[in-house]
Amino acid sequence: MLKIPELAMPKSQRVTTIYSGKRNVWTNYEEAKAYFLELMMSTDGEEHGRAECVYIQLMNGLDECSDE
């Protein structure tokens, strides 16, 4: 058992997203989540699904999120 629970450890603010073949490195998790939430809400069809995929991965705390 760890002395400090994993959930209590500080999470890195750096995240990499891959969306429509473009790789972006974000230095702030919250900015990335806000961007993909707005993108998801303002699009429909296939583009909405790809943005939603990245957003869900961001919500789960992954360090690299992809629309594939």
LUMPABA-797316 format. One record per atom (N, C-alpha, C, O, CB): residue number from 0; residue in three letters; x, y, z. Coordinates in steps of 0.05 Angstrom, whole numbers, plus 5000, padded with zeros to 4 digits. Atoms other than C-alpha are relative to their C-alpha. Glycine has a CB too. Example, Ala and Ser with C-alpha at 12.3 -4.5 7.8 and 13.67 -1.06 7.14 Angstrom:
<recs>
<rec nr="0" rest="ala" x="5018" y="4976" z="5000"/>
<rec nr="0" rest="ala" x="5246" y="4910" z="5156"/>
<rec nr="0" rest="ala" x="5018" y="5024" z="5000"/>
<rec nr="0" rest="ala" x="5039" y="5024" z="5013"/>
<rec nr="0" rest="ala" x="4980" y="5001" z="5025"/>
<rec nr="1" rest="ser" x="4984" y="4976" z="4999"/>
<rec nr="1" rest="ser" x="5273" y="4979" z="5143"/>
<rec nr="1" rest="ser" x="4985" y="5022" z="5014"/>
<rec nr="1" rest="ser" x="4995" y="5044" z="5018"/>
<rec nr="1" rest="ser" x="5009" y="5009" z="4971"/>
</recs>
This chain:
<recs>
<rec nr="0" rest="met" x="5017" y="4976" z="5000"/>
<rec nr="0" rest="met" x="5000" y="5000" z="5000"/>
<rec nr="0" rest="met" x="5018" y="5025" z="5000"/>
<rec nr="0" rest="met" x="5038" y="5026" z="5014"/>
<rec nr="0" rest="met" x="4981" y="5000" z="5024"/>
<rec nr="1" rest="leu" x="4985" y="4976" z="5001"/>
<rec nr="1" rest="leu" x="5025" y="5068" z="4983"/>
<rec nr="1" rest="leu" x="4995" y="5018" z="5024"/>
<rec nr="1" rest="leu" x="4973" y="5018" z="5035"/>
<rec nr="1" rest="leu" x="4993" y="5016" z="4974"/>
<rec nr="2" rest="lys" x="5004" y="4981" z="4978"/>
<rec nr="2" rest="lys" x="5036" y="5120" z="5037"/>
<rec nr="2" rest="lys" x="4981" y="5022" z="4992"/>
<rec nr="2" rest="lys" x="4965" y="5031" z="5008"/>
<rec nr="2" rest="lys" x="5027" y="5011" z="5010"/>
<rec nr="3" rest="ile" x="5018" y="4979" z="5010"/>
<rec nr="3" rest="ile" x="5002" y="5172" z="4994"/>
<rec nr="3" rest="ile" x="4983" y="4988" z="4979"/>
<rec nr="3" rest="ile" x="4993" y="4977" z="4959"/>
<rec nr="3" rest="ile" x="5017" y="5025" z="4989"/>
<rec nr="4" rest="pro" x="5017" y="5012" z="5021"/>
<rec nr="4" rest="pro" x="4941" y="5149" z="4955"/>
<rec nr="4" rest="pro" x="5005" y="5013" z="4973"/>
<rec nr="4" rest="pro" x="5011" y="5037" z="4972"/>
<rec nr="4" rest="pro" x="4970" y="5003" z="5008"/>
<rec nr="5" rest="glu" x="4995" y="4990" z="5027"/>
<rec nr="5" rest="glu" x="4949" y="5156" z="4880"/>
<rec nr="5" rest="glu" x="4983" y="5023" z="4993"/>
<rec nr="5" rest="glu" x="4991" y="5042" z="4979"/>
<rec nr="5" rest="glu" x="4997" y="4978" z="4980"/>
<rec nr="6" rest="leu" x="5018" y="4978" z="5006"/>
<rec nr="6" rest="leu" x="4889" y="5201" z="4876"/>
<rec nr="6" rest="leu" x="5008" y="5026" z="5013"/>
<rec nr="6" rest="leu" x="5000" y="5048" z="5004"/>
<rec nr="6" rest="leu" x="4972" y="4993" z="5007"/>
<rec nr="7" rest="ala" x="4992" y="4976" z="4986"/>
<rec nr="7" rest="ala" x="4920" y="5250" z="4925"/>
<rec nr="7" rest="ala" x="5026" y="5012" z="4988"/>
<rec nr="7" rest="ala" x="5033" y="5034" z="4994"/>
<rec nr="7" rest="ala" x="5005" y="4993" z="5029"/>
<rec nr="8" rest="met" x="4975" y="4990" z="5013"/>
<rec nr="8" rest="met" x="4984" y="5256" z="4883"/>
<rec nr="8" rest="met" x="4993" y="5022" z="4980"/>
<rec nr="8" rest="met" x="4973" y="5020" z="4966"/>
<rec nr="8" rest="met" x="5015" y="4978" z="4987"/>
<rec nr="9" rest="pro" x="5005" y="4979" z="5020"/>
<rec nr="9" rest="pro" x="4988" y="5320" z="4842"/>
<rec nr="9" rest="pro" x="5002" y="4989" z="4971"/>
<rec nr="9" rest="pro" x="5021" y="4975" z="4964"/>
<rec nr="9" rest="pro" x="5019" y="5023" z="5004"/>
<rec nr="10" rest="lys" x="5001" y="5009" z="5028"/>
<rec nr="10" rest="lys" x="4969" y="5306" z="4770"/>
<rec nr="10" rest="lys" x="5015" y="5020" z="4983"/>
<rec nr="10" rest="lys" x="5013" y="5044" z="4987"/>
<rec nr="10" rest="lys" x="4970" y="4997" z="4990"/>
<rec nr="11" rest="ser" x="4986" y="4983" z="5018"/>
<rec nr="11" rest="ser" x="5013" y="5333" z="4715"/>
<rec nr="11" rest="ser" x="4980" y="5017" z="4984"/>
<rec nr="11" rest="ser" x="4959" y="5007" z="4976"/>
<rec nr="11" rest="ser" x="5017" y="4984" z="4980"/>
<rec nr="12" rest="gln" x="5017" y="4983" z="5015"/>
<rec nr="12" rest="gln" x="4982" y="5393" z="4681"/>
<rec nr="12" rest="gln" x="5004" y="4997" z="4970"/>
<rec nr="12" rest="gln" x="4988" y="5008" z="4954"/>
<rec nr="12" rest="gln" x="5004" y="5029" z="5008"/>
<rec nr="13" rest="arg" x="4994" y="5003" z="5028"/>
<rec nr="13" rest="arg" x="5012" y="5373" z="4614"/>
<rec nr="13" rest="arg" x="4985" y="4977" z="4988"/>
<rec nr="13" rest="arg" x="4984" y="4955" z="5000"/>
<rec nr="13" rest="arg" x="5031" y="4996" z="4996"/>
<rec nr="14" rest="val" x="5015" y="5021" z="5014"/>
<rec nr="14" rest="val" x="4969" y="5334" z="4565"/>
<rec nr="14" rest="val" x="5004" y="5003" z="4970"/>
<rec nr="14" rest="val" x="5007" y="5025" z="4960"/>
<rec nr="14" rest="val" x="4970" y="5002" z="5008"/>
<rec nr="15" rest="thr" x="4998" y="5000" z="5030"/>
<rec nr="15" rest="thr" x="4976" y="5314" z="4492"/>
<rec nr="15" rest="thr" x="4974" y="4991" z="4988"/>
<rec nr="15" rest="thr" x="4963" y="4970" z="4997"/>
<rec nr="15" rest="thr" x="5024" y="4982" z="4991"/>
<rec nr="16" rest="thr" x="5024" y="5009" z="5014"/>
<rec nr="16" rest="thr" x="4916" y="5311" z="4447"/>
<rec nr="16" rest="thr" x="5006" y="4996" z="4970"/>
<rec nr="16" rest="thr" x="5022" y="5010" z="4959"/>
<rec nr="16" rest="thr" x="4977" y="5021" z="5003"/>
<rec nr="17" rest="ile" x="4998" y="5006" z="5028"/>
<rec nr="17" rest="ile" x="4911" y="5281" z="4378"/>
<rec nr="17" rest="ile" x="4972" y="5002" z="4988"/>
<rec nr="17" rest="ile" x="4955" y="4984" z="4994"/>
<rec nr="17" rest="ile" x="5014" y="4972" z="4994"/>
<rec nr="18" rest="tyr" x="5027" y="4995" z="5010"/>
<rec nr="18" rest="tyr" x="4851" y="5308" z="4340"/>
<rec nr="18" rest="tyr" x="5003" y="5006" z="4970"/>
<rec nr="18" rest="tyr" x="5017" y="5025" z="4962"/>
<rec nr="18" rest="tyr" x="4986" y="5023" z="5015"/>
<rec nr="19" rest="ser" x="4999" y="4997" z="5029"/>
<rec nr="19" rest="ser" x="4841" y="5302" z="4264"/>
<rec nr="19" rest="ser" x="5029" y="4999" z="4989"/>
<rec nr="19" rest="ser" x="5036" y="5014" z="4971"/>
<rec nr="19" rest="ser" x="4987" y="5027" z="4992"/>
<rec nr="20" rest="gly" x="4973" y="5004" z="5009"/>
<rec nr="20" rest="gly" x="4913" y="5280" z="4256"/>
<rec nr="20" rest="gly" x="5020" y="5021" z="5010"/>
<rec nr="20" rest="gly" x="5044" y="5019" z="5003"/>
<rec nr="20" rest="gly" x="5000" y="5000" z="4971"/>
<rec nr="21" rest="lys" x="4983" y="4980" z="4989"/>
<rec nr="21" rest="lys" x="4941" y="5341" z="4292"/>
<rec nr="21" rest="lys" x="5006" y="4995" z="5029"/>
<rec nr="21" rest="lys" x="4988" y="4990" z="5045"/>
<rec nr="21" rest="lys" x="4988" y="5028" z="4996"/>
<rec nr="22" rest="arg" x="4991" y="5004" z="4972"/>
<rec nr="22" rest="arg" x="4981" y="5333" z="4356"/>
<rec nr="22" rest="arg" x="5005" y="5027" z="5013"/>
<rec nr="22" rest="arg" x="5020" y="5043" z="5003"/>
<rec nr="22" rest="arg" x="5026" y="4982" z="5001"/>
<rec nr="23" rest="asn" x="4996" y="4976" z="4984"/>
<rec nr="23" rest="asn" x="4976" y="5388" z="4408"/>
<rec nr="23" rest="asn" x="5009" y="4993" z="5028"/>
<rec nr="23" rest="asn" x="4998" y="4974" z="5040"/>
<rec nr="23" rest="asn" x="4974" y="5017" z="5001"/>
<rec nr="24" rest="val" x="4991" y="5003" z="4972"/>
<rec nr="24" rest="val" x="5012" y="5393" z="4474"/>
<rec nr="24" rest="val" x="4989" y="5023" z="5016"/>
<rec nr="24" rest="val" x="4996" y="5046" z="5010"/>
<rec nr="24" rest="val" x="5031" y="4997" z="5002"/>
<rec nr="25" rest="trp" x="5012" y="4979" z="4983"/>
<rec nr="25" rest="trp" x="4973" y="5431" z="4527"/>
<rec nr="25" rest="trp" x="5016" y="5001" z="5026"/>
<rec nr="25" rest="trp" x="5024" y="4980" z="5036"/>
<rec nr="25" rest="trp" x="4970" y="4994" z="5005"/>
<rec nr="26" rest="thr" x="4987" y="4998" z="4974"/>
<rec nr="26" rest="thr" x="5006" y="5458" z="4589"/>
<rec nr="26" rest="thr" x="4980" y="5002" z="5023"/>
<rec nr="26" rest="thr" x="4987" y="5003" z="5046"/>
<rec nr="26" rest="thr" x="5018" y="5025" z="5000"/>
<rec nr="27" rest="asn" x="5021" y="4998" z="4980"/>
<rec nr="27" rest="asn" x="4939" y="5464" z="4625"/>
<rec nr="27" rest="asn" x="4977" y="4981" z="4993"/>
<rec nr="27" rest="asn" x="4965" y="4984" z="4972"/>
<rec nr="27" rest="asn" x="4990" y="5029" z="5002"/>
<rec nr="28" rest="tyr" x="5021" y="5020" z="5004"/>
<rec nr="28" rest="tyr" x="4890" y="5406" z="4632"/>
<rec nr="28" rest="tyr" x="4973" y="5014" z="4997"/>
<rec nr="28" rest="tyr" x="4957" y="5006" z="4980"/>
<rec nr="28" rest="tyr" x="4999" y="4980" z="5023"/>
<rec nr="29" rest="glu" x="5026" y="4987" z="5000"/>
<rec nr="29" rest="glu" x="4832" y="5453" z="4645"/>
<rec nr="29" rest="glu" x="4994" y="5014" z="4974"/>
<rec nr="29" rest="glu" x="4972" y="5014" z="4964"/>
<rec nr="29" rest="glu" x="4997" y="5020" z="5023"/>
<rec nr="30" rest="glu" x="5003" y="4987" z="5026"/>
<rec nr="30" rest="glu" x="4844" y="5492" z="4581"/>
<rec nr="30" rest="glu" x="4993" y="4980" z="4978"/>
<rec nr="30" rest="glu" x="4976" y="4985" z="4961"/>
<rec nr="30" rest="glu" x="5025" y="5016" z="4992"/>
<rec nr="31" rest="ala" x="5005" y="5021" z="5020"/>
<rec nr="31" rest="ala" x="4845" y="5428" z="4540"/>
<rec nr="31" rest="ala" x="4971" y="4990" z="5003"/>
<rec nr="31" rest="ala" x="4957" y="4987" z="4983"/>
<rec nr="31" rest="ala" x="5020" y="4977" z="5004"/>
<rec nr="32" rest="lys" x="5027" y="5010" z="4996"/>
<rec nr="32" rest="lys" x="4780" y="5404" z="4572"/>
<rec nr="32" rest="lys" x="4980" y="5021" z="4991"/>
<rec nr="32" rest="lys" x="4960" y="5014" z="4978"/>
<rec nr="32" rest="lys" x="4995" y="4994" z="5030"/>
<rec nr="33" rest="ala" x="5019" y="4979" z="5009"/>
<rec nr="33" rest="ala" x="4746" y="5471" z="4560"/>
<rec nr="33" rest="ala" x="4999" y="5002" z="4970"/>
<rec nr="33" rest="ala" x="4977" y="5006" z="4958"/>
<rec nr="33" rest="ala" x="5008" y="5027" z="5012"/>
<rec nr="34" rest="tyr" x="5000" y="4999" z="5029"/>
<rec nr="34" rest="tyr" x="4768" y="5472" z="4487"/>
<rec nr="34" rest="tyr" x="4984" y="4978" z="4988"/>
<rec nr="34" rest="tyr" x="4968" y="4982" z="4970"/>
<rec nr="34" rest="tyr" x="5029" y="4999" z="4991"/>
<rec nr="35" rest="phe" x="5014" y="5023" z="5012"/>
<rec nr="35" rest="phe" x="4743" y="5402" z="4472"/>
<rec nr="35" rest="phe" x="4970" y="4999" z="5008"/>
<rec nr="35" rest="phe" x="4954" y="4989" z="4993"/>
<rec nr="35" rest="phe" x="5013" y="4975" z="5008"/>
<rec nr="36" rest="leu" x="5028" y="4998" z="4993"/>
<rec nr="36" rest="leu" x="4678" y="5414" z="4510"/>
<rec nr="36" rest="leu" x="4986" y="5019" z="4981"/>
<rec nr="36" rest="leu" x="4964" y="5013" z="4971"/>
<rec nr="36" rest="leu" x="4996" y="5009" z="5030"/>
<rec nr="37" rest="glu" x="5012" y="4981" z="5018"/>
<rec nr="37" rest="glu" x="4664" y="5475" z="4469"/>
<rec nr="37" rest="glu" x="4998" y="4989" z="4971"/>
<rec nr="37" rest="glu" x="4978" y="4993" z="4957"/>
<rec nr="37" rest="glu" x="5015" y="5027" z="5000"/>
<rec nr="38" rest="leu" x="5000" y="5012" z="5026"/>
<rec nr="38" rest="leu" x="4684" y="5439" z="4405"/>
<rec nr="38" rest="leu" x="4978" y="4979" z="4997"/>
<rec nr="38" rest="leu" x="4965" y="4977" z="4977"/>
<rec nr="38" rest="leu" x="5028" y="4988" z="4994"/>
<rec nr="39" rest="met" x="5021" y="5021" z="5000"/>
<rec nr="39" rest="met" x="4639" y="5381" z="4423"/>
<rec nr="39" rest="met" x="4972" y="5012" z="4998"/>
<rec nr="39" rest="met" x="4955" y="5001" z="4984"/>
<rec nr="39" rest="met" x="5003" y="4982" z="5025"/>
<rec nr="40" rest="met" x="5027" y="4988" z="5000"/>
<rec nr="40" rest="met" x="4580" y="5426" z="4436"/>
<rec nr="40" rest="met" x="4993" y="5016" z="4975"/>
<rec nr="40" rest="met" x="4970" y="5020" z="4969"/>
<rec nr="40" rest="met" x="4998" y="5018" z="5024"/>
<rec nr="41" rest="ser" x="5006" y="4983" z="5023"/>
<rec nr="41" rest="ser" x="4588" y="5467" z="4373"/>
<rec nr="41" rest="ser" x="5002" y="4985" z="4973"/>
<rec nr="41" rest="ser" x="4999" y="4996" z="4952"/>
<rec nr="41" rest="ser" x="5020" y="5023" z="4999"/>
<rec nr="42" rest="thr" x="4999" y="5016" z="5025"/>
<rec nr="42" rest="thr" x="4595" y="5409" z="4323"/>
<rec nr="42" rest="thr" x="4979" y="4978" z="5001"/>
<rec nr="42" rest="thr" x="4968" y="4972" z="5022"/>
<rec nr="42" rest="thr" x="5028" y="4989" z="4996"/>
<rec nr="43" rest="asp" x="5018" y="5023" z="5001"/>
<rec nr="43" rest="asp" x="4553" y="5351" z="4301"/>
<rec nr="43" rest="asp" x="5012" y="4979" z="4982"/>
<rec nr="43" rest="asp" x="5032" y="4983" z="4968"/>
<rec nr="43" rest="asp" x="4971" y="5007" z="4992"/>
<rec nr="44" rest="gly" x="4991" y="5022" z="5018"/>
<rec nr="44" rest="gly" x="4561" y="5285" z="4265"/>
<rec nr="44" rest="gly" x="5027" y="4988" z="5009"/>
<rec nr="44" rest="gly" x="5032" y="4985" z="5033"/>
<rec nr="44" rest="gly" x="5003" y="5010" z="4972"/>
<rec nr="45" rest="glu" x="4975" y="5013" z="4994"/>
<rec nr="45" rest="glu" x="4629" y="5253" z="4260"/>
<rec nr="45" rest="glu" x="5020" y="5017" z="5016"/>
<rec nr="45" rest="glu" x="5034" y="5007" z="5033"/>
<rec nr="45" rest="glu" x="5014" y="4992" z="4974"/>
<rec nr="46" rest="glu" x="4982" y="4982" z="4986"/>
<rec nr="46" rest="glu" x="4667" y="5314" z="4284"/>
<rec nr="46" rest="glu" x="4992" y="5002" z="5030"/>
<rec nr="46" rest="glu" x="5010" y="5003" z="5047"/>
<rec nr="46" rest="glu" x="4999" y="5028" z="4988"/>
<rec nr="47" rest="his" x="5009" y="5001" z="4973"/>
<rec nr="47" rest="his" x="4624" y="5315" z="4347"/>
<rec nr="47" rest="his" x="5009" y="4975" z="5015"/>
<rec nr="47" rest="his" x="5019" y="4976" z="5037"/>
<rec nr="47" rest="his" x="4969" y="5002" z="5001"/>
<rec nr="48" rest="gly" x="4991" y="5026" z="4988"/>
<rec nr="48" rest="gly" x="4640" y="5242" z="4360"/>
<rec nr="48" rest="gly" x="5030" y="5000" z="5006"/>
<rec nr="48" rest="gly" x="5038" y="4989" z="5027"/>
<rec nr="48" rest="gly" x="4993" y="4978" z="4982"/>
<rec nr="49" rest="arg" x="4971" y="4999" z="4995"/>
<rec nr="49" rest="arg" x="4715" y="5254" z="4353"/>
<rec nr="49" rest="arg" x="5007" y="5018" z="5024"/>
<rec nr="49" rest="arg" x="5023" y="5011" z="5041"/>
<rec nr="49" rest="arg" x="5015" y="5009" z="4975"/>
<rec nr="50" rest="ala" x="4995" y="4981" z="4978"/>
<rec nr="50" rest="ala" x="4714" y="5314" z="4400"/>
<rec nr="50" rest="ala" x="4991" y="4988" z="5026"/>
<rec nr="50" rest="ala" x="5004" y="4991" z="5047"/>
<rec nr="50" rest="ala" x="4985" y="5027" z="4995"/>
<rec nr="51" rest="glu" x="5010" y="5013" z="4976"/>
<rec nr="51" rest="glu" x="4672" y="5275" z="4450"/>
<rec nr="51" rest="glu" x="5019" y="4978" z="5010"/>
<rec nr="51" rest="glu" x="5023" y="4976" z="5034"/>
<rec nr="51" rest="glu" x="4972" y="4988" z="4994"/>
<rec nr="52" rest="cys" x="4981" y="5021" z="4993"/>
<rec nr="52" rest="cys" x="4722" y="5217" z="4449"/>
<rec nr="52" rest="cys" x="5024" y="5012" z="5015"/>
<rec nr="52" rest="cys" x="5032" y="5002" z="5035"/>
<rec nr="52" rest="cys" x="5009" y="4985" z="4974"/>
<rec nr="53" rest="val" x="4978" y="4987" z="4987"/>
<rec nr="53" rest="val" x="4779" y="5264" z="4466"/>
<rec nr="53" rest="val" x="4992" y="5012" z="5027"/>
<rec nr="53" rest="val" x="5006" y="5009" z="5047"/>
<rec nr="53" rest="val" x="5012" y="5023" z="4982"/>
<rec nr="54" rest="tyr" x="5009" y="4988" z="4975"/>
<rec nr="54" rest="tyr" x="4738" y="5300" z="4519"/>
<rec nr="54" rest="tyr" x="4996" y="4979" z="5022"/>
<rec nr="54" rest="tyr" x="5004" y="4984" z="5045"/>
<rec nr="54" rest="tyr" x="4973" y="5015" z="4995"/>
<rec nr="55" rest="ile" x="5004" y="5021" z="4981"/>
<rec nr="55" rest="ile" x="4719" y="5235" z="4554"/>
<rec nr="55" rest="ile" x="5027" y="4990" z="5011"/>
<rec nr="55" rest="ile" x="5030" y="4985" z="5035"/>
<rec nr="55" rest="ile" x="4984" y="4977" z="4988"/>
<rec nr="56" rest="gln" x="4974" y="5009" z="4991"/>
<rec nr="56" rest="gln" x="4792" y="5214" z="4556"/>
<rec nr="56" rest="gln" x="5013" y="5021" z="5019"/>
<rec nr="56" rest="gln" x="5026" y="5014" z="5038"/>
<rec nr="56" rest="gln" x="5018" y="4995" z="4976"/>
<rec nr="57" rest="leu" x="4990" y="4979" z="4982"/>
<rec nr="57" rest="leu" x="4810" y="5282" z="4586"/>
<rec nr="57" rest="leu" x="4987" y="4999" z="5027"/>
<rec nr="57" rest="leu" x="5000" y="5002" z="5048"/>
<rec nr="57" rest="leu" x="4995" y="5028" z="4987"/>
<rec nr="58" rest="met" x="5015" y="5002" z="4974"/>
<rec nr="58" rest="met" x="4756" y="5274" z="4639"/>
<rec nr="58" rest="met" x="5010" y="4976" z="5017"/>
<rec nr="58" rest="met" x="5009" y="4977" z="5041"/>
<rec nr="58" rest="met" x="4970" y="4996" z="4995"/>
<rec nr="59" rest="asn" x="4989" y="5024" z="4986"/>
<rec nr="59" rest="asn" x="4787" y="5206" z="4657"/>
<rec nr="59" rest="asn" x="5029" y="5004" z="5008"/>
<rec nr="59" rest="asn" x="5041" y="4986" z="5021"/>
<rec nr="59" rest="asn" x="4998" y="4976" z="4983"/>
<rec nr="60" rest="gly" x="4973" y="4993" z="4991"/>
<rec nr="60" rest="gly" x="4855" y="5240" z="4668"/>
<rec nr="60" rest="gly" x="5023" y="4988" z="4984"/>
<rec nr="60" rest="gly" x="5045" y="4986" z="4995"/>
<rec nr="60" rest="gly" x="5002" y="4992" z="5028"/>
<rec nr="61" rest="leu" x="4978" y="5012" z="5015"/>
<rec nr="61" rest="leu" x="4895" y="5208" z="4612"/>
<rec nr="61" rest="leu" x="5020" y="5022" z="4992"/>
<rec nr="61" rest="leu" x="5013" y="5045" z="4988"/>
<rec nr="61" rest="leu" x="4989" y="4986" z="4975"/>
<rec nr="62" rest="asp" x="4979" y="4981" z="5008"/>
<rec nr="62" rest="asp" x="4961" y="5241" z="4593"/>
<rec nr="62" rest="asp" x="5002" y="5004" z="4969"/>
<rec nr="62" rest="asp" x="5013" y="5024" z="4960"/>
<rec nr="62" rest="asp" x="5027" y="4991" z="5010"/>
<rec nr="63" rest="glu" x="5001" y="4998" z="5030"/>
<rec nr="63" rest="glu" x="4951" y="5227" z="4518"/>
<rec nr="63" rest="glu" x="4972" y="4992" z="4991"/>
<rec nr="63" rest="glu" x="4964" y="4969" z="4997"/>
<rec nr="63" rest="glu" x="5022" y="4983" z="4987"/>
<rec nr="64" rest="cys" x="5028" y="5005" z="5009"/>
<rec nr="64" rest="cys" x="4882" y="5232" z="4487"/>
<rec nr="64" rest="cys" x="4998" y="5002" z="4970"/>
<rec nr="64" rest="cys" x="5010" y="5020" z="4958"/>
<rec nr="64" rest="cys" x="4981" y="5020" z="5014"/>
<rec nr="65" rest="ser" x="5002" y="5002" z="5029"/>
<rec nr="65" rest="ser" x="4864" y="5213" z="4416"/>
<rec nr="65" rest="ser" x="4971" y="4997" z="4992"/>
<rec nr="65" rest="ser" x="4955" y="4986" z="5007"/>
<rec nr="65" rest="ser" x="5017" y="4977" z="4989"/>
<rec nr="66" rest="asp" x="5027" y="5004" z="5010"/>
<rec nr="66" rest="asp" x="4802" y="5215" z="4373"/>
<rec nr="66" rest="asp" x="4996" y="4974" z="4986"/>
<rec nr="66" rest="asp" x="4975" y="4969" z="4974"/>
<rec nr="66" rest="asp" x="4993" y="5023" z="4981"/>
<rec nr="67" rest="glu" x="5002" y="5026" z="5013"/>
<rec nr="67" rest="glu" x="4815" y="5145" z="4347"/>
<rec nr="67" rest="glu" x="4990" y="4979" z="5019"/>
<rec nr="67" rest="glu" x="4988" y="4956" z="5011"/>
<rec nr="67" rest="glu" x="5027" y="4992" z="4988"/>
</recs>
